[in-house]
Amino acid sequence: MLAIFQNLINRILKVQNSHKELSDDKAMLSRNWEFIFSDFDGWIVLYCSTLGQAGGYWIYPMLCPKDNIDSLKENLPSFSINPSSAAYGHVMSGDEHWLEPCWGHYEDFKTSELPLFFLRQYYGYPKGKENYYEFNQLVTHPLDLHWSSIKNSYCSIGGLGAEIEKIKIINDDKVNLILIRRNALDKLLHLGEWVLLRYFCFNRFKTASPSFNTSISEQCESKEYEAKFEIRTCDDEYIEFRGAQIERPKTPKEQLLSWGNSDDDEENKYADFTVYDWKNRRILKNYSLDPINFANYFIESDLPFETSPIFFNAEVLDKYKTNPDKYELEERTISCRGGWYLQTYDINEHDQVHTYAVYLACLPYKEQLHWLQYNENPKGSISKRAFQTDFEAKWPDEKSKLQLLKNYLEKLGNLKVGKEGYTIWSPKGGDWDLASKGLYYVNSENPNQWHDFIIALANTTNEGFQVKPLRKIASSLGNNDENLGTLGLIKFILESLDNKEQIPIIHGVLNELQKRRGKGKVHGIWDIPDGSLIEDANKRLQDVILAIEKLIEVLEALEI
């Protein structure tokens, strides 16, 4: 539990029992309990209950139309709350059945007080967990909140793709608490034109069994915050503070509801990079990505264009390659699951990653800092492909190697072999995206990256071969060896068709790939080739593409 929440719990318990530690008669009247209506590092208390023991807090929230506040104040401190267990109830009278909303009549929605959550009960859950809080969709849907069992909170996904707690539920042994982030609450209040009502009761017992025969009451309106409540005392043995506190939004509506608003506190921060200003033919050092420092083609200015490229060591991509569940690294784009999106990047002939200032500036500040670590001076220009697509608005002259591999494997998968129409290859997992998961170009001499490439390339290609149809084809050509695997069967087929010159091109390449996979880190045996790992990976990928192409040619000519 975060320290802020633990400190809050400790303070609640301290205030609850503070009168027992002091002999002063004024201790019973102390209003130190009012701290609960403060903000706590961006959080505010929605619900609090310490009623498992004598004395303490009970706070229950409701959404109230802001136009109703004046009339509500007139009735305070008197109130009656019956917490709802559901948004709608099944009501019946005789043979008539209908749905009835928790606020009463459908037509009174805009003028009624509405619960933020419901206390639900389900005996299908383990013993002791039958009771739980379910938040009203009026709260969760406009704020795009979802329940996270890991964090025991209602969360949204932030710009970095991580869960951000917005509503926190804490079930402590002595305190039950629900808190909401100030910005989330204020946004909700602006959207619904509501204010938050926190009905409350705080009481203290001086004796275990006070006499309630006589009591003195007085009304109070706080000057420190908006509230109206009653103070009722009983022979200095018991005191009760009972009423409602009114919480209005503190964050300006324009700030919360503006287009593109983010919960990221560092949304408008920009890192300083080394930028190639091709417009003015210069390199800018420590140049901020703030959009005010760039111009577009339609403005006459000495400022660099927003399409000024920025270059990086290729290891900047390793973070995304090693976590494919969170990041989607395509050939020209990168995205974070539920978060940011880099619209374009590419790799030049010097194995430098490059993108443009306008797109890098759209990343969250913390993500910009990741890229900053790998920022370097340009060793050449942007890639030919990037120039064609981004500046000439043309399709690239050549297809990428991974696209060629995908095309040939799809062709192999659609190929019907022989009269029986055997299908000898199908992508592992059912589609290309699953089969090729983790398959990226090798752009650095990092052995880890090379091993990951070998494993992914073998998974993408070799793992898709289907042993049963291959065995049937080989059997029709005279094979009786039931121990042959897919690659062995392919070799037998090539030998039987007198295509021995194709064996090293097809079987040799695929078999060598499988052997390399077996000597990779997945099996704990480290083995890398001599020379450049980048060059080895590029050649190996090209050889695998050729192997699949030639295999298709052989199978298309097969007559069985």
C-alpha positions in Angstrom: 0.0 0.0 0.0 1.3 3.5 -0.9 2.5 5.5 2.1 -0.1 8.2 1.5 -2.9 5.7 2.0 -1.3 4.1 5.1 -0.7 7.6 6.6 -4.3 8.5 6.0 -5.5 5.3 7.7 -3.2 6.0 10.7 -4.5 9.5 11.0 -8.1 8.4 10.8 -7.6 6.0 13.7 -5.6 8.5 15.7 -8.4 11.1 15.4 -11.0 8.5 16.2 -9.4 7.8 19.6 -7.8 11.2 20.3 -10.3 12.1 23.0 -9.4 9.0 25.0 -5.8 10.1 25.3 -6.7 13.5 26.8 -8.4 14.3 30.0 -9.4 17.8 28.8 -13.2 18.1 28.5 -12.6 20.0 25.2 -11.2 16.8 23.7 -14.7 15.5 23.0 -15.6 18.7 21.1 -12.4 18.8 19.1 -13.0 19.1 15.4 -9.7 17.6 14.3 -11.8 15.0 12.4 -12.5 17.6 9.7 -9.2 16.9 8.0 -10.9 14.1 6.1 -12.4 16.7 3.7 -8.9 17.8 2.5 -7.1 16.7 -0.6 -4.4 14.1 -0.1 -1.7 14.5 -2.7 -4.3 14.6 -5.5 -6.8 12.1 -3.8 -10.0 12.9 -2.0 -12.0 10.6 0.3 -15.3 9.4 -1.2 -16.3 6.9 1.4 -15.1 6.1 4.9 -16.4 3.7 7.5 -14.9 2.8 10.9 -18.2 1.7 12.4 -16.9 -1.7 13.2 -16.0 -0.2 16.6 -17.6 2.4 18.8 -17.2 5.9 17.5 -15.5 7.2 14.4 -16.4 8.0 10.8 -19.2 7.3 8.4 -19.0 9.1 5.1 -21.2 8.4 2.1 -21.1 10.2 -1.3 -23.8 11.2 -3.6 -23.9 13.2 -6.9 -26.2 16.2 -6.6 -27.3 18.5 -9.4 -25.6 21.8 -8.7 -28.8 23.7 -9.2 -30.3 21.8 -6.2 -27.7 22.8 -3.7 -29.5 25.9 -2.2 -32.7 24.0 -1.5 -30.7 21.0 -0.1 -28.8 23.3 2.3 -32.1 24.5 3.7 -33.0 20.9 4.7 -29.6 20.2 6.2 -28.4 19.0 8.6 -31.4 16.6 8.4 -30.9 13.8 5.9 -31.9 10.2 5.4 -29.7 7.9 3.3 -30.5 4.3 2.2 -27.5 3.2 0.2 -28.6 1.4 -3.0 -27.4 -2.1 -3.8 -28.3 -1.8 -7.5 -28.9 0.8 -10.2 -32.2 -0.7 -11.1 -34.6 -3.0 -9.2 -37.2 -5.6 -10.3 -40.5 -4.3 -8.8 -43.8 -6.1 -8.9 -47.3 -5.5 -7.9 -49.8 -8.3 -8.5 -49.2 -9.4 -12.0 -47.4 -6.2 -13.0 -43.6 -6.2 -13.2 -41.3 -3.3 -14.1 -37.8 -1.9 -13.6 -37.4 0.9 -11.1 -34.3 3.1 -11.0 -32.5 3.8 -7.7 -33.3 7.5 -7.9 -37.1 6.9 -8.1 -38.8 8.0 -11.3 -37.0 8.0 -14.7 -38.2 11.6 -15.5 -36.5 12.8 -12.3 -33.0 11.8 -13.3 -31.6 15.3 -13.8 -32.9 16.6 -10.5 -32.1 13.6 -8.3 -29.2 12.7 -6.1 -27.3 9.7 -7.6 -25.1 7.1 -5.9 -21.5 6.7 -7.2 -21.4 3.0 -6.3 -23.4 0.1 -5.0 -22.6 -2.3 -2.3 -23.2 -5.7 -4.0 -23.4 -9.2 -2.5 -22.7 -12.5 -4.3 -22.3 -15.8 -2.5 -20.5 -17.3 -5.5 -17.4 -15.6 -4.3 -15.2 -17.2 -1.6 -16.3 -16.8 2.0 -15.4 -13.4 3.4 -15.5 -11.8 -0.1 -19.2 -11.9 -0.7 -19.6 -8.2 -0.3 -18.0 -5.8 -2.9 -18.3 -2.3 -4.3 -19.5 -1.9 -7.9 -19.2 1.6 -9.3 -22.0 3.2 -11.2 -21.5 3.3 -14.9 -22.3 7.0 -14.8 -18.8 7.2 -13.2 -16.8 4.5 -14.9 -17.9 4.9 -18.5 -17.4 8.7 -19.0 -14.0 8.4 -17.3 -13.1 5.3 -19.2 -12.3 3.4 -16.0 -12.0 -0.4 -15.7 -11.6 -2.7 -12.7 -8.1 -3.9 -12.0 -8.0 -6.9 -9.6 -4.3 -6.5 -9.4 -4.4 -3.0 -8.0 -7.9 -3.3 -6.4 -8.8 -0.1 -8.1 -10.7 1.3 -11.0 -8.0 2.3 -13.5 -7.3 3.8 -16.9 -4.4 3.3 -19.2 -1.9 6.2 -19.2 0.3 7.5 -22.1 3.1 5.0 -21.2 0.7 2.0 -21.4 0.6 1.4 -17.6 -2.5 1.2 -15.4 -3.2 4.5 -13.6 -5.3 4.2 -10.4 -8.3 6.6 -10.5 -10.5 5.1 -7.8 -8.9 3.3 -4.9 -10.7 0.8 -2.7 -9.1 -0.1 0.6 -10.5 -2.6 3.0 -8.4 -2.4 6.1 -9.0 -4.3 9.3 -10.3 -1.2 11.0 -11.1 1.2 8.1 -12.9 0.9 4.8 -12.0 3.6 2.4 -12.7 4.6 -1.2 -10.8 7.5 -2.7 -10.9 9.2 -6.1 -8.3 11.3 -7.9 -9.2 15.0 -7.8 -8.9 15.5 -11.6 -11.2 12.4 -12.2 -13.8 13.7 -9.8 -13.7 17.3 -11.2 -14.1 16.0 -14.7 -17.1 13.9 -13.7 -18.7 16.9 -11.9 -18.2 19.2 -14.9 -19.7 16.6 -17.3 -22.8 16.0 -15.2 -23.1 19.5 -13.8 -23.1 18.0 -10.4 -21.5 18.7 -7.0 -20.3 16.0 -4.6 -22.3 15.6 -1.4 -20.4 13.8 1.3 -23.0 12.9 4.0 -21.2 12.2 7.2 -21.5 11.2 10.8 -18.6 11.3 13.2 -19.1 10.4 16.9 -17.2 9.8 20.0 -18.0 7.8 23.1 -16.6 8.7 26.5 -18.2 5.7 28.2 -19.2 2.4 26.8 -22.9 2.9 27.5 -23.7 6.6 27.4 -27.1 7.9 28.5 -29.1 9.2 25.5 -32.0 10.5 27.7 -30.9 14.1 27.4 -29.1 15.8 24.5 -28.2 19.3 23.4 -28.0 20.1 19.7 -26.6 23.1 17.7 -26.1 23.7 14.0 -22.9 24.7 12.5 -21.7 25.9 9.1 -18.0 25.6 8.6 -15.9 28.6 7.4 -13.0 26.5 6.2 -15.1 24.4 3.8 -18.6 24.2 2.5 -20.7 22.2 5.0 -23.7 22.3 7.3 -24.0 19.9 10.2 -25.4 19.3 13.7 -23.4 18.9 16.9 -25.3 16.7 19.4 -23.9 16.1 22.8 -25.3 13.8 25.5 -24.2 14.6 29.1 -20.6 14.9 28.0 -20.6 11.1 27.4 -21.3 11.1 23.7 -20.9 13.6 20.9 -22.1 13.4 17.3 -21.3 15.6 14.3 -23.8 14.9 11.5 -24.5 16.6 8.2 -23.1 17.0 4.7 -20.1 18.5 3.1 -20.4 20.0 -0.4 -17.4 19.5 -2.8 -17.3 21.5 -6.0 -14.8 21.1 -8.8 -11.5 22.9 -8.3 -10.0 22.3 -11.7 -11.2 24.6 -14.5 -13.6 23.0 -16.9 -11.6 24.2 -19.9 -8.5 22.4 -18.6 -10.2 19.1 -18.0 -12.5 18.9 -21.0 -10.3 20.4 -23.7 -9.6 18.2 -26.7 -6.5 16.1 -26.2 -6.4 16.6 -22.5 -4.2 14.0 -20.7 -3.8 12.9 -17.1 0.0 13.0 -17.6 1.4 15.8 -15.4 4.3 16.0 -17.8 2.2 16.2 -20.9 3.6 19.5 -22.1 7.3 18.8 -21.4 9.8 18.3 -24.2 13.3 16.9 -24.1 16.3 18.4 -25.9 17.7 16.5 -28.8 20.4 16.7 -31.5 18.4 17.6 -34.5 19.4 17.7 -38.2 18.0 21.0 -39.6 18.0 20.1 -43.3 16.2 23.3 -44.1 19.2 25.4 -42.9 21.8 22.6 -43.4 23.0 22.5 -39.8 23.0 20.3 -36.8 21.2 21.7 -33.7 22.5 20.5 -30.3 20.3 20.4 -27.2 17.3 21.6 -29.2 13.9 21.3 -27.5 11.2 19.5 -29.3 8.6 22.1 -28.2 6.4 22.7 -31.3 7.1 26.5 -31.0 10.7 25.7 -32.1 9.6 24.3 -35.4 7.8 25.5 -38.5 5.9 23.8 -41.3 6.1 24.3 -45.1 3.3 26.9 -45.1 5.0 29.4 -42.8 7.9 31.6 -43.8 10.4 31.3 -40.9 14.0 30.6 -40.1 13.0 27.9 -37.8 13.7 24.2 -38.8 10.9 22.2 -40.3 8.9 20.0 -38.1 10.0 17.2 -40.4 13.6 17.7 -39.3 15.1 14.2 -38.7 16.6 13.0 -35.5 19.0 10.0 -35.4 19.5 7.3 -32.9 21.6 4.2 -32.2 19.6 1.2 -33.2 19.6 -0.1 -29.6 16.8 2.4 -29.0 14.5 -0.3 -30.3 15.6 -3.1 -28.0 13.2 -2.0 -25.3 10.3 -2.6 -27.7 11.6 -5.8 -29.1 12.0 -7.5 -25.7 8.4 -6.7 -24.6 6.1 -7.6 -27.5 3.1 -7.9 -25.1 3.3 -4.2 -24.3 4.7 -2.7 -27.5 3.9 -3.3 -31.1 7.0 -2.8 -33.2 6.1 -2.7 -36.9 8.5 -1.9 -39.7 7.6 1.8 -39.8 5.6 2.4 -36.7 5.7 1.7 -32.9 2.9 1.8 -30.5 2.4 1.2 -26.8 -0.6 -0.9 -25.8 -3.3 1.5 -24.8 -0.9 4.4 -24.9 1.3 6.4 -27.2 2.0 5.9 -31.0 5.0 6.8 -33.0 3.7 7.5 -36.5 6.8 6.8 -38.4 10.5 5.7 -38.1 13.0 3.9 -40.3 16.6 2.7 -40.4 19.2 4.0 -42.8 22.1 2.3 -44.4 24.3 3.0 -41.4 21.9 1.2 -39.1 20.7 4.4 -37.5 17.1 4.7 -36.4 15.5 8.0 -37.4 12.2 9.8 -37.0 11.0 13.4 -37.3 10.8 16.0 -34.6 7.0 16.5 -35.0 6.3 12.8 -34.2 8.9 12.4 -31.5 7.4 15.4 -29.7 4.0 13.5 -29.5 5.5 10.9 -27.2 5.1 11.2 -23.5 8.0 13.0 -21.9 9.3 9.9 -20.1 9.3 8.1 -23.4 11.2 10.9 -25.0 13.8 10.5 -22.3 14.3 6.9 -23.4 15.0 7.9 -26.9 17.3 10.7 -25.7 19.7 8.1 -24.3 20.4 6.9 -27.8 20.4 10.2 -29.7 23.5 10.7 -31.9 24.7 12.8 -34.8 23.6 11.6 -38.3 26.1 9.3 -40.0 24.2 9.8 -43.3 20.8 10.7 -44.6 17.5 9.2 -43.9 16.7 5.9 -45.6 15.8 5.7 -49.3 12.4 4.2 -48.4 11.7 7.0 -45.9 12.5 9.7 -48.5 10.3 8.0 -51.1 7.3 7.6 -48.8 7.6 10.7 -46.6 8.7 13.3 -49.0 7.9 12.1 -52.5 4.6 10.4 -51.5 5.6 7.3 -53.5 5.5 3.6 -52.8 9.0 2.3 -52.0 10.8 0.7 -54.9 11.4 -2.6 -53.1 9.5 -4.7 -50.6 11.2 -5.2 -47.3 12.6 -8.7 -46.5 10.1 -9.3 -43.8 7.3 -8.4 -46.2 8.7 -10.8 -48.8 9.0 -13.6 -46.2 5.3 -13.0 -45.3 4.2 -13.1 -48.9 6.1 -16.3 -49.7 4.9 -18.1 -46.5 1.3 -17.0 -47.3 1.7 -18.4 -50.8 3.1 -21.7 -49.3 0.2 -21.9 -46.9 -2.3 -21.5 -49.7 -0.6 -24.0 -51.9 -2.5 -27.3 -52.5 -0.1 -30.1 -53.2 -1.0 -33.0 -55.5 -4.4 -34.3 -56.4 -5.3 -34.6 -52.7 -4.6 -30.9 -52.2 -2.3 -31.3 -49.2 -1.5 -28.2 -47.2 2.0 -28.5 -45.9 2.4 -25.2 -44.0 0.2 -23.2 -41.7 1.3 -20.3 -39.5 2.0 -21.2 -35.9 -0.8 -20.0 -33.8 -3.2 -19.5 -36.7 -2.1 -16.3 -38.3 1.0 -14.3 -39.3 0.9 -11.9 -36.3 1.2 -14.8 -33.9 3.6 -16.8 -35.9 6.0 -13.9 -36.4 5.8 -12.5 -32.9 9.2 -11.2 -31.8 10.6 -11.3 -35.4 12.6 -8.1 -35.9 15.6 -7.1 -37.9 19.0 -7.3 -36.2 20.3 -3.7 -36.2 23.1 -4.0 -33.6 25.9 -6.4 -32.7 24.1 -7.4 -29.5 24.2 -11.3 -29.2 20.9 -11.2 -27.4 19.2 -9.5 -30.3 20.7 -12.0 -32.8 19.6 -15.0 -30.7 16.1 -13.6 -30.4 16.1 -13.2 -34.2 17.1 -16.8 -34.8 14.5 -18.2 -32.4 11.7 -16.0 -33.9 12.7 -16.8 -37.5 12.7 -20.5 -36.8 9.3 -20.2 -35.1 7.9 -18.2 -38.0 9.0 -20.6 -40.7 10.0 -24.1 -39.5 7.3 -24.4 -36.8 4.6 -24.0 -39.5 5.4 -27.1 -41.4 2.7 -29.8 -41.0 4.1 -33.3 -40.4 1.0 -35.3 -41.4 0.5 -34.0 -45.0 4.3 -34.0 -45.5 4.4 -37.7 -44.4 1.6 -38.6 -46.8 3.4 -36.9 -49.7 6.7 -38.6 -48.8 4.9 -42.0 -48.4 3.4 -41.7 -51.9 7.1 -41.2 -53.0 8.2 -44.4 -51.3 9.2 -43.2 -47.8 8.8 -45.8 -45.0 10.7 -44.0 -42.2 8.2 -42.9 -39.6 10.8 -41.2 -37.5 11.5 -38.4 -40.0 10.5 -34.9 -38.9 9.2 -32.1 -41.1 12.6 -31.0 -42.4 13.7 -34.6 -42.9 10.6 -35.3 -44.9 11.2 -32.2 -47.0 14.7 -33.5 -47.8 13.3 -36.9 -48.7 10.8 -35.3 -51.1 13.6 -33.3 -52.8 15.7 -36.4 -53.2 12.8 -38.4 -54.5 12.1 -35.8 -57.2 15.7 -35.7 -58.2 16.0 -32.1 -57.0 19.3 -32.7 -55.2 20.7 -29.3 -56.3 17.9 -27.7 -54.3 18.7 -29.6 -51.1 21.3 -27.2 -49.8 19.2 -24.2 -50.9 16.0 -25.4 -49.2 16.7 -28.1 -46.6 20.2 -27.0 -45.9 19.2 -23.4 -45.0 16.1 -24.4 -43.0 18.0 -27.2 -41.2 20.9 -24.9 -40.3 18.4 -22.4 -38.9 16.9 -25.1 -36.7 20.3 -26.2 -35.5 21.2 -22.6 -34.6 17.9 -22.3 -32.8 18.9 -25.4 -30.8 22.2 -23.8 -29.8 20.5 -20.6 -28.8 19.9 -19.1 -25.4 16.5 -20.9 -25.3 18.4 -24.1 -24.6 21.2 -22.4 -22.5 23.9 -23.1 -25.1 25.4 -19.8 -26.4 26.8 -20.0 -29.9 27.2 -17.1 -32.3 28.8 -16.9 -35.7 32.0 -15.1 -36.4 31.9 -11.7 -38.0 29.1 -9.2 -38.0 25.8 -10.4 -36.5 23.9 -7.8 -38.5 25.3 -9.1 -41.7 24.7 -12.7 -40.7 21.1 -12.0 -39.8 20.4 -10.2 -43.0 22.0 -13.0 -45.1 20.2 -15.7 -43.2 16.8 -13.9 -43.7 17.5 -13.6 -47.4 18.5 -17.3 -47.6 15.3 -18.4 -45.8 13.2 -16.3 -48.2 14.9 -18.0 -51.2 14.4 -21.4 -49.6 10.7 -20.9 -49.3 10.5 -19.5 -52.8 12.3 -22.6 -54.2 10.2 -25.0 -52.1 7.1 -23.5 -53.6 8.4 -24.0 -57.1 9.2 -27.7 -56.4 5.8 -28.4 -54.8 3.9 -26.6 -57.6 5.5 -29.0 -60.1 4.8 -32.1 -58.0 2.4 -34.6 -59.4 1.2 -37.3 -57.1 
